[in-house]
């Protein structure tokens, strides 16, 4: 800290006159100037002193804060128990370092003196504080040590039974408590609390180690004689002793009762034991042992209570043993035959066999139970037979007459039940019924993969056996039972096929092969369903479980690309024809929508994004809200008017303003759904492009939804739908199909005139056929199949044109759709057209070769395609 200069040094001039050289005229001004200089010096000195005092205060405050903080830290860590030790350590660790730091500071002596004065006051205060804390520590440490000693004396007092030692321990404790109180040591006891604690511990020791009633009484006496307790404390201790005493007596009573019953005393021994228990211990002498049971710890009144309790319990025990014996034996009677029950009844009446040694009361009770069993046995066995028979028949019907191990056991048990009743005729009848079910199972297994007609014929054969002339009663009964079982198996089959034909076939195949891992291939599944005369459109490749698994996975995807990728990957394991079949099945089962089928069928078509976006339920609702009902209606009307190629290819268009009969509910629904998809797609285009017109939006939507997937031809003015990949072939195939209708003679030879046709009603057969063929040539048309791979011929009323069915080998034959109706496959027709085009292309321009080639071309053109 810089030293402050004196006044004279500040003004740099002497006080008094201006000097000898100054003239008299300057004397007065000089004196005035000197007076002003002195005033300036006084002010500067005053501010200098104030600055000095401020610096001293700041330095002193800094030291005081530091000492205070260091003192607090010292107190927190101080473990000294004497004031001298605390004072010395405080001087070494706090006071001396602080003074040394002050001495090293750049201050004037006066400034250091002022700061030191304040610092020493703070250090003195801090030293006294830590010394006081050390004194308190000492009292606590000494008090803790004294508490340990007093606790030990309390335990010594409680664990000795010598009155003199108890007095010594008590006096020593009182002296130690007095000394500690005089010295100010902090202890947890006073004379009264130590005394009460010692007596309480003494009482607890006594009752915990008590092994007789007298020990508890002594403990009560000790509590009563201790004058240090209040009435409340004395009552609480006596209550605790009484609780322990009651528990001890209860335990002893249980022990005595248990030992008495464990000894298995005879009646005489028991009576002797009860006599002894009234006055002392029980001692029973036997030939080779002595039984001793101590009652020494119990009061006299409890001895008498035990005698009464033992007598009552012995009587109850005898009754309980008899009850258990009755219950035990009664459960065995239910499994015995009537003959065994009669033998048991004889033993009970005579007290022999298993009844030897039983009391009369037990034998009488069991005799009544056996009589009841004998009386009720026939209905019980009959009921069990009925239950078994029903279960056996049900299981055999489900397993096609092949019994598993459990069913075989039940069959054997049922036969034995019949025999136990002596009902031999019933056993024979039951065996015949089981055999009939097995026969029905064998018959069912031979036709379960065949048509309904084959199954019907099998049933008719059984019915004929029932009414066969000369059949015995047994033969008729067996045939009737076989027919009943066969019909039940067929009903189960029909229900299973209706629910899940693939699941049914896979399950039956695994059962046939006895291999639960066996799986039919798609080809095998199709062949079996076709053999069962399931309509081709209903033939499935996926089971219900597979459809649900696909649906769950597909619905869990959110983007158009992910859905398409998953479906394409799923279908990749199947050939093209199977894929088409699977897609139809998925749509029919509502696993996917028509929009989904488009997405799946066009995985690389980016335009399908608009179809997906426009028809997703949430986005479709949001888009629809952007337009008024009138706007939406106008767009839908445009779609209906412009999408006639597709709808006409589905429902056959209209005839004289009327929808054709070929427009079934399913086809009408499909056409309506398709128009709705196009409408939603058009509205999507309008929502993203506000400048596009209704016409352009509809045209764009039709191109996306329809024309990107299909191309169209025309036969007799009706549209015919082709896959888009056949666009270049559509015209040629359509012309070939049109020309195929011109051969009315051939048409009349293959078609079967519908029964409701006016030709059938009004003309002879041959004329009706030609008339119907002529009508087909003029107004018949072709409708594309649902898989887009072919077409079937329909008449002007929309009826599918039926073929004549060959009579020979019809019964039981597997009929395919192309066997029953006039149908073509596009690939076959295309091959015919391509061949004709090639012949025409290679035909010579001139000469005989051209003539010959022309003949070949004409012959080829007349080749039949159906």
Secondary structure, DSSP 8 states (H G I E B T S, - for coil): ------HHHHHTS-SS-S-TTS-HHHHHHHHHHHHHHHHHHHHHHHHHHHHHHHHHHHHHHHHHHHHHHHHHHHHHH----SHHHHHHHHIIIIIHHHHHHHHTS---HHHHHHHHHHHHHHHHHHHHHHHHHHHHHHHHHHHHHHHHHHHHHHHHHHH---HHHHHHHHHHHHHHHHHHHHHT---S--HHHHHHHHHHHHHHHHHHS--SHHHHHHHHHHHHH-TTS-HHHHHHHHHHHHHHHHHHHHHHHHHHHHHHHHTT--HHHHHHHHHHHTTS-EEEE-SS-EEEE--TTS-HHHHHHHHHHHHHHHHHHHHHHHHHHHHHHHHHHTTS-HHHHHHHHHHHHHT-GGGTT--HHHHHHHHHHHHHHHHHHHHHHHHHHHHHHHHHHHHHHHTTT---HHHHHHHHHHHHHHHHTT-HHHHHHHHHHHHHHHHHHHHHHHHTTS-HHHHHHHHHHHHHHHT-TT--HHHHHHHHHHHHHHHHHHHHHHHHHHHHHHHHHHHHHHHHHT-TT----HHHHHHHHHHTT--GGG--SS-HHHHHHHHHHHHT--SHHHHHHHHHHHHTTS-HHHHHHHHHHHHHTTSS-HHHHHHHHTTT-TTHHHHHHHHSHHHHHHHHTTS-HHHHHHHHHHHHHH-HHHHHHHH--EETTEE-TT--HHHHHHHHHHHHHHHHHHHHHHHH-TT--HHHHHHHHHIIIIITTEEEEEETTEEEEEEGGGTTTHHHHHHHHHHHTS-HHHHHHHEE--TTSHHHHHS-HHHHHHHHHHHHHHH-EEEE-TTSSEEEEE-TTS-B-EE---STT-TT----HHHHB-EEEHHHHHHHHHHHHHHHHHS-SSHHHHHHHHHHHHHHHT----
